[in-house]
Amino acid sequence: MCVVLVVKFFVVAFWMQDQMYQRAARLNLVAGLLCVAGAGAALARLDSVGLAVAVLAVVMGISSFRLVRVGRG
């Protein structure tokens, strides 16, 4: 699941960067990197930490769309 989220965050980040939404793109890149860290934590048998990081990454991804919607992207 984390691989799908990482790909989603990176694709959306590069699309937002092409549309000149720099802040939102950076937020999606950070969310993707957090998802990679969460996958690493899950591989180290820290499942609750991995899940918490994945949830945080999804919230950051949602926040990036909010930045674009209100014009601060």
Biopython code that builds the backbone (N, CA, C, O; Angstrom):
import numpy as np
from Bio.PDB.StructureBuilder import StructureBuilder

atoms = [
    (1, "MET", "N", (0.821, -1.186, 0.000)),
    (1, "MET", "CA", (0.000, 0.000, 0.000)),
    (1, "MET", "C", (0.869, 1.254, 0.000)),
    (1, "MET", "O", (0.531, 2.245, -0.647)),
    (2, "CYS", "N", (1.965, 1.214, 0.709)),
    (2, "CYS", "CA", (2.828, 2.397, 0.771)),
    (2, "CYS", "C", (3.425, 2.729, -0.593)),
    (2, "CYS", "O", (3.630, 3.899, -0.916)),
    (3, "VAL", "N", (3.700, 1.709, -1.383)),
    (3, "VAL", "CA", (4.262, 1.960, -2.711)),
    (3, "VAL", "C", (3.257, 2.729, -3.567)),
    (3, "VAL", "O", (3.631, 3.653, -4.290)),
    (4, "VAL", "N", (1.993, 2.353, -3.485)),
    (4, "VAL", "CA", (0.954, 3.047, -4.241)),
    (4, "VAL", "C", (0.838, 4.495, -3.769)),
    (4, "VAL", "O", (0.706, 5.405, -4.587)),
    (5, "LEU", "N", (0.887, 4.709, -2.463)),
    (5, "LEU", "CA", (0.802, 6.075, -1.934)),
    (5, "LEU", "C", (2.001, 6.918, -2.360)),
    (5, "LEU", "O", (1.846, 8.089, -2.708)),
    (6, "VAL", "N", (3.188, 6.332, -2.335)),
    (6, "VAL", "CA", (4.390, 7.079, -2.736)),
    (6, "VAL", "C", (4.281, 7.490, -4.198)),
    (6, "VAL", "O", (4.563, 8.638, -4.542)),
    (7, "VAL", "N", (3.876, 6.566, -5.056)),
    (7, "VAL", "CA", (3.725, 6.896, -6.475)),
    (7, "VAL", "C", (2.672, 7.981, -6.659)),
    (7, "VAL", "O", (2.871, 8.911, -7.442)),
    (8, "LYS", "N", (1.558, 7.872, -5.948)),
    (8, "LYS", "CA", (0.493, 8.880, -6.032)),
    (8, "LYS", "C", (1.001, 10.245, -5.618)),
    (8, "LYS", "O", (0.755, 11.236, -6.305)),
    (9, "PHE", "N", (1.714, 10.308, -4.491)),
    (9, "PHE", "CA", (2.205, 11.595, -4.010)),
    (9, "PHE", "C", (3.207, 12.210, -4.973)),
    (9, "PHE", "O", (3.181, 13.420, -5.199)),
    (10, "PHE", "N", (4.091, 11.399, -5.543)),
    (10, "PHE", "CA", (5.087, 11.940, -6.458)),
    (10, "PHE", "C", (4.460, 12.392, -7.773)),
    (10, "PHE", "O", (4.843, 13.432, -8.309)),
    (11, "VAL", "N", (3.507, 11.634, -8.300)),
    (11, "VAL", "CA", (2.842, 12.036, -9.541)),
    (11, "VAL", "C", (2.075, 13.336, -9.330)),
    (11, "VAL", "O", (2.149, 14.243, -10.158)),
    (12, "VAL", "N", (1.347, 13.428, -8.234)),
    (12, "VAL", "CA", (0.597, 14.653, -7.946)),
    (12, "VAL", "C", (1.554, 15.821, -7.708)),
    (12, "VAL", "O", (1.270, 16.943, -8.129)),
    (13, "ALA", "N", (2.677, 15.576, -7.045)),
    (13, "ALA", "CA", (3.643, 16.647, -6.793)),
    (13, "ALA", "C", (4.220, 17.179, -8.098)),
    (13, "ALA", "O", (4.344, 18.393, -8.263)),
    (14, "PHE", "N", (4.572, 16.302, -9.021)),
    (14, "PHE", "CA", (5.133, 16.772, -10.280)),
    (14, "PHE", "C", (4.082, 17.479, -11.131)),
    (14, "PHE", "O", (4.400, 18.426, -11.851)),
    (15, "TRP", "N", (2.829, 17.022, -11.051)),
    (15, "TRP", "CA", (1.757, 17.720, -11.756)),
    (15, "TRP", "C", (1.556, 19.119, -11.172)),
    (15, "TRP", "O", (1.413, 20.092, -11.911)),
    (16, "MET", "N", (1.547, 19.210, -9.838)),
    (16, "MET", "CA", (1.358, 20.515, -9.200)),
    (16, "MET", "C", (2.512, 21.448, -9.502)),
    (16, "MET", "O", (2.320, 22.655, -9.649)),
    (17, "GLN", "N", (3.712, 20.894, -9.595)),
    (17, "GLN", "CA", (4.863, 21.726, -9.915)),
    (17, "GLN", "C", (4.751, 22.266, -11.341)),
    (17, "GLN", "O", (5.128, 23.407, -11.606)),
    (18, "ASP", "N", (4.235, 21.448, -12.254)),
    (18, "ASP", "CA", (4.019, 21.930, -13.616)),
    (18, "ASP", "C", (2.958, 23.017, -13.673)),
    (18, "ASP", "O", (3.011, 23.891, -14.539)),
    (19, "GLN", "N", (2.000, 22.973, -12.764)),
    (19, "GLN", "CA", (0.937, 23.973, -12.724)),
    (19, "GLN", "C", (1.332, 25.195, -11.887)),
    (19, "GLN", "O", (0.509, 26.082, -11.659)),
    (20, "MET", "N", (2.574, 25.244, -11.435)),
    (20, "MET", "CA", (3.137, 26.352, -10.665)),
    (20, "MET", "C", (2.595, 26.446, -9.239)),
    (20, "MET", "O", (2.542, 27.534, -8.667)),
    (21, "TYR", "N", (2.201, 25.337, -8.675)),
    (21, "TYR", "CA", (1.800, 25.283, -7.268)),
    (21, "TYR", "C", (2.973, 24.726, -6.467)),
    (21, "TYR", "O", (2.993, 23.545, -6.121)),
    (22, "GLN", "N", (3.944, 25.579, -6.176)),
    (22, "GLN", "CA", (5.205, 25.130, -5.594)),
    (22, "GLN", "C", (5.045, 24.606, -4.161)),
    (22, "GLN", "O", (5.592, 23.557, -3.822)),
    (23, "ARG", "N", (4.306, 25.325, -3.330)),
    (23, "ARG", "CA", (4.145, 24.891, -1.937)),
    (23, "ARG", "C", (3.421, 23.558, -1.851)),
    (23, "ARG", "O", (3.822, 22.669, -1.100)),
    (24, "ALA", "N", (2.366, 23.429, -2.613)),
    (24, "ALA", "CA", (1.594, 22.192, -2.598)),
    (24, "ALA", "C", (2.431, 21.030, -3.134)),
    (24, "ALA", "O", (2.319, 19.905, -2.646)),
    (25, "ALA", "N", (3.261, 21.300, -4.127)),
    (25, "ALA", "CA", (4.128, 20.254, -4.666)),
    (25, "ALA", "C", (5.138, 19.804, -3.617)),
    (25, "ALA", "O", (5.389, 18.608, -3.464)),
    (26, "ARG", "N", (5.711, 20.752, -2.900)),
    (26, "ARG", "CA", (6.666, 20.380, -1.847)),
    (26, "ARG", "C", (5.994, 19.578, -0.743)),
    (26, "ARG", "O", (6.577, 18.635, -0.208)),
    (27, "LEU", "N", (4.782, 19.952, -0.409)),
    (27, "LEU", "CA", (4.055, 19.223, 0.627)),
    (27, "LEU", "C", (3.795, 17.781, 0.189)),
    (27, "LEU", "O", (3.885, 16.862, 1.003)),
    (28, "ASN", "N", (3.477, 17.578, -1.082)),
    (28, "ASN", "CA", (3.276, 16.223, -1.580)),
    (28, "ASN", "C", (4.585, 15.431, -1.620)),
    (28, "ASN", "O", (4.587, 14.231, -1.345)),
    (29, "LEU", "N", (5.684, 16.083, -1.955)),
    (29, "LEU", "CA", (6.974, 15.391, -1.927)),
    (29, "LEU", "C", (7.342, 14.953, -0.508)),
    (29, "LEU", "O", (7.837, 13.845, -0.302)),
    (30, "VAL", "N", (7.099, 15.820, 0.454)),
    (30, "VAL", "CA", (7.364, 15.475, 1.851)),
    (30, "VAL", "C", (6.463, 14.330, 2.293)),
    (30, "VAL", "O", (6.899, 13.433, 3.015)),
    (31, "ALA", "N", (5.207, 14.362, 1.859)),
    (31, "ALA", "CA", (4.281, 13.287, 2.201)),
    (31, "ALA", "C", (4.751, 11.962, 1.599)),
    (31, "ALA", "O", (4.647, 10.918, 2.242)),
    (32, "GLY", "N", (5.260, 11.999, 0.387)),
    (32, "GLY", "CA", (5.797, 10.789, -0.231)),
    (32, "GLY", "C", (7.004, 10.253, 0.513)),
    (32, "GLY", "O", (7.137, 9.044, 0.702)),
    (33, "LEU", "N", (7.878, 11.143, 0.933)),
    (33, "LEU", "CA", (9.051, 10.707, 1.703)),
    (33, "LEU", "C", (8.653, 10.170, 3.073)),
    (33, "LEU", "O", (9.266, 9.228, 3.575)),
    (34, "LEU", "N", (7.641, 10.761, 3.670)),
    (34, "LEU", "CA", (7.133, 10.231, 4.934)),
    (34, "LEU", "C", (6.573, 8.822, 4.752)),
    (34, "LEU", "O", (6.728, 7.962, 5.619)),
    (35, "CYS", "N", (5.930, 8.603, 3.627)),
    (35, "CYS", "CA", (5.380, 7.273, 3.353)),
    (35, "CYS", "C", (6.504, 6.253, 3.200)),
    (35, "CYS", "O", (6.371, 5.112, 3.642)),
    (36, "VAL", "N", (7.597, 6.655, 2.583)),
    (36, "VAL", "CA", (8.754, 5.755, 2.475)),
    (36, "VAL", "C", (9.293, 5.443, 3.865)),
    (36, "VAL", "O", (9.640, 4.298, 4.156)),
    (37, "ALA", "N", (9.366, 6.459, 4.724)),
    (37, "ALA", "CA", (9.824, 6.233, 6.104)),
    (37, "ALA", "C", (8.859, 5.331, 6.860)),
    (37, "ALA", "O", (9.286, 4.496, 7.657)),
    (38, "GLY", "N", (7.574, 5.490, 6.618)),
    (38, "GLY", "CA", (6.578, 4.638, 7.254)),
    (38, "GLY", "C", (6.701, 3.193, 6.806)),
    (38, "GLY", "O", (6.507, 2.272, 7.600)),
    (39, "ALA", "N", (7.023, 2.996, 5.539)),
    (39, "ALA", "CA", (7.235, 1.629, 5.043)),
    (39, "ALA", "C", (8.465, 1.021, 5.698)),
    (39, "ALA", "O", (8.477, -0.164, 6.031)),
    (40, "GLY", "N", (9.492, 1.826, 5.880)),
    (40, "GLY", "CA", (10.687, 1.336, 6.572)),
    (40, "GLY", "C", (10.393, 0.967, 8.014)),
    (40, "GLY", "O", (10.915, -0.020, 8.532)),
    (41, "ALA", "N", (9.556, 1.763, 8.656)),
    (41, "ALA", "CA", (9.177, 1.451, 10.038)),
    (41, "ALA", "C", (8.346, 0.176, 10.096)),
    (41, "ALA", "O", (8.484, -0.620, 11.025)),
    (42, "ALA", "N", (7.490, -0.015, 9.109)),
    (42, "ALA", "CA", (6.671, -1.232, 9.086)),
    (42, "ALA", "C", (7.537, -2.462, 8.840)),
    (42, "ALA", "O", (7.269, -3.533, 9.385)),
    (43, "LEU", "N", (8.562, -2.311, 8.029)),
    (43, "LEU", "CA", (9.479, -3.431, 7.797)),
    (43, "LEU", "C", (10.296, -3.766, 9.035)),
    (43, "LEU", "O", (10.732, -4.905, 9.207)),
    (44, "ALA", "N", (10.505, -2.767, 9.904)),
    (44, "ALA", "CA", (11.247, -2.976, 11.142)),
    (44, "ALA", "C", (10.330, -3.444, 12.268)),
    (44, "ALA", "O", (10.694, -3.385, 13.443)),
    (45, "ARG", "N", (9.149, -3.903, 11.904)),
    (45, "ARG", "CA", (8.160, -4.451, 12.848)),
    (45, "ARG", "C", (7.589, -3.395, 13.790)),
    (45, "ARG", "O", (7.153, -3.720, 14.894)),
    (46, "LEU", "N", (7.589, -2.154, 13.366)),
    (46, "LEU", "CA", (6.957, -1.071, 14.123)),
    (46, "LEU", "C", (5.687, -0.663, 13.381)),
    (46, "LEU", "O", (5.598, 0.438, 12.836)),
    (47, "ASP", "N", (4.720, -1.555, 13.369)),
    (47, "ASP", "CA", (3.531, -1.368, 12.549)),
    (47, "ASP", "C", (2.723, -0.136, 12.953)),
    (47, "ASP", "O", (2.199, 0.566, 12.088)),
    (48, "SER", "N", (2.617, 0.131, 14.234)),
    (48, "SER", "CA", (1.821, 1.283, 14.662)),
    (48, "SER", "C", (2.479, 2.595, 14.228)),
    (48, "SER", "O", (1.785, 3.551, 13.881)),
    (49, "VAL", "N", (3.792, 2.645, 14.245)),
    (49, "VAL", "CA", (4.493, 3.847, 13.788)),
    (49, "VAL", "C", (4.317, 4.009, 12.287)),
    (49, "VAL", "O", (4.098, 5.118, 11.800)),
    (50, "GLY", "N", (4.413, 2.916, 11.560)),
    (50, "GLY", "CA", (4.223, 2.968, 10.114)),
    (50, "GLY", "C", (2.834, 3.429, 9.739)),
    (50, "GLY", "O", (2.666, 4.215, 8.806)),
    (51, "LEU", "N", (1.834, 2.946, 10.461)),
    (51, "LEU", "CA", (0.459, 3.362, 10.196)),
    (51, "LEU", "C", (0.257, 4.838, 10.525)),
    (51, "LEU", "O", (-0.398, 5.559, 9.773)),
    (52, "ALA", "N", (0.813, 5.287, 11.638)),
    (52, "ALA", "CA", (0.678, 6.692, 12.025)),
    (52, "ALA", "C", (1.336, 7.615, 11.001)),
    (52, "ALA", "O", (0.800, 8.674, 10.675)),
    (53, "VAL", "N", (2.485, 7.211, 10.504)),
    (53, "VAL", "CA", (3.181, 8.027, 9.499)),
    (53, "VAL", "C", (2.398, 8.030, 8.190)),
    (53, "VAL", "O", (2.328, 9.060, 7.519)),
    (54, "ALA", "N", (1.810, 6.902, 7.819)),
    (54, "ALA", "CA", (1.002, 6.853, 6.598)),
    (54, "ALA", "C", (-0.229, 7.751, 6.713)),
    (54, "ALA", "O", (-0.592, 8.434, 5.756)),
    (55, "VAL", "N", (-0.863, 7.752, 7.868)),
    (55, "VAL", "CA", (-2.020, 8.626, 8.073)),
    (55, "VAL", "C", (-1.590, 10.087, 8.010)),
    (55, "VAL", "O", (-2.284, 10.908, 7.410)),
    (56, "LEU", "N", (-0.465, 10.420, 8.616)),
    (56, "LEU", "CA", (0.048, 11.790, 8.551)),
    (56, "LEU", "C", (0.343, 12.194, 7.110)),
    (56, "LEU", "O", (0.068, 13.328, 6.718)),
    (57, "ALA", "N", (0.895, 11.288, 6.327)),
    (57, "ALA", "CA", (1.185, 11.586, 4.930)),
    (57, "ALA", "C", (-0.095, 11.846, 4.138)),
    (57, "ALA", "O", (-0.135, 12.751, 3.305)),
    (58, "VAL", "N", (-1.131, 11.064, 4.393)),
    (58, "VAL", "CA", (-2.403, 11.267, 3.693)),
    (58, "VAL", "C", (-3.008, 12.611, 4.079)),
    (58, "VAL", "O", (-3.552, 13.311, 3.225)),
    (59, "VAL", "N", (-2.920, 12.977, 5.342)),
    (59, "VAL", "CA", (-3.440, 14.279, 5.776)),
    (59, "VAL", "C", (-2.658, 15.413, 5.118)),
    (59, "VAL", "O", (-3.241, 16.428, 4.738)),
    (60, "MET", "N", (-1.361, 15.249, 4.984)),
    (60, "MET", "CA", (-0.560, 16.269, 4.303)),
    (60, "MET", "C", (-0.933, 16.366, 2.826)),
    (60, "MET", "O", (-0.972, 17.462, 2.267)),
    (61, "GLY", "N", (-1.206, 15.232, 2.195)),
    (61, "GLY", "CA", (-1.635, 15.250, 0.802)),
    (61, "GLY", "C", (-2.958, 15.970, 0.619)),
    (61, "GLY", "O", (-3.136, 16.724, -0.337)),
    (62, "ILE", "N", (-3.884, 15.737, 1.536)),
    (62, "ILE", "CA", (-5.168, 16.435, 1.486)),
    (62, "ILE", "C", (-4.957, 17.929, 1.705)),
    (62, "ILE", "O", (-5.599, 18.748, 1.049)),
    (63, "SER", "N", (-4.075, 18.283, 2.610)),
    (63, "SER", "CA", (-3.798, 19.698, 2.884)),
    (63, "SER", "C", (-3.209, 20.407, 1.673)),
    (63, "SER", "O", (-3.448, 21.598, 1.474)),
    (64, "SER", "N", (-2.441, 19.685, 0.865)),
    (64, "SER", "CA", (-1.864, 20.317, -0.323)),
    (64, "SER", "C", (-2.954, 20.719, -1.301)),
    (64, "SER", "O", (-2.854, 21.768, -1.937)),
    (65, "PHE", "N", (-3.998, 19.900, -1.432)),
    (65, "PHE", "CA", (-5.096, 20.285, -2.309)),
    (65, "PHE", "C", (-5.850, 21.487, -1.739)),
    (65, "PHE", "O", (-6.357, 22.323, -2.488)),
    (66, "ARG", "N", (-5.918, 21.566, -0.434)),
    (66, "ARG", "CA", (-6.563, 22.730, 0.189)),
    (66, "ARG", "C", (-5.754, 23.998, -0.084)),
    (66, "ARG", "O", (-6.333, 25.059, -0.318)),
    (67, "LEU", "N", (-4.420, 23.902, -0.056)),
    (67, "LEU", "CA", (-3.588, 25.053, -0.390)),
    (67, "LEU", "C", (-3.877, 25.555, -1.804)),
    (67, "LEU", "O", (-3.943, 26.760, -2.048)),
    (68, "VAL", "N", (-4.046, 24.620, -2.722)),
    (68, "VAL", "CA", (-4.328, 25.015, -4.109)),
    (68, "VAL", "C", (-5.707, 25.659, -4.189)),
    (68, "VAL", "O", (-5.890, 26.656, -4.888)),
    (69, "ARG", "N", (-6.670, 25.092, -3.479)),
    (69, "ARG", "CA", (-8.038, 25.603, -3.573)),
    (69, "ARG", "C", (-8.153, 27.018, -3.032)),
    (69, "ARG", "O", (-8.878, 27.837, -3.597)),
    (70, "VAL", "N", (-7.447, 27.320, -1.941)),
    (70, "VAL", "CA", (-7.564, 28.667, -1.364)),
    (70, "VAL", "C", (-6.573, 29.653, -2.003)),
    (70, "VAL", "O", (-6.571, 30.834, -1.656)),
    (71, "GLY", "N", (-5.742, 29.183, -2.921)),
    (71, "GLY", "CA", (-4.863, 30.079, -3.653)),
    (71, "GLY", "C", (-3.518, 30.318, -3.029)),
    (71, "GLY", "O", (-2.859, 31.300, -3.371)),
    (72, "ARG", "N", (-3.085, 29.479, -2.139)),
    (72, "ARG", "CA", (-1.771, 29.651, -1.514)),
    (72, "ARG", "C", (-0.783, 28.572, -1.953)),
    (72, "ARG", "O", (0.241, 28.362, -1.303)),
    (73, "GLY", "N", (-1.082, 27.912, -3.019)),
    (73, "GLY", "CA", (-0.283, 26.784, -3.475)),
    (73, "GLY", "C", (0.971, 27.206, -4.107)),
    (73, "GLY", "O", (1.755, 26.364, -4.544)),
]
sb = StructureBuilder()
sb.init_structure("model")
sb.init_model(0)
sb.init_chain("A")
sb.init_seg("    ")
for serial, (resi, resn, name, xyz) in enumerate(atoms, 1):
    if name == "N":
        sb.init_residue(resn, " ", resi, " ")
    sb.init_atom(name, np.array(xyz, "f"), 0.0, 1.0, " ", f" {name:<3s}", serial, name[0])
structure = sb.get_structure()
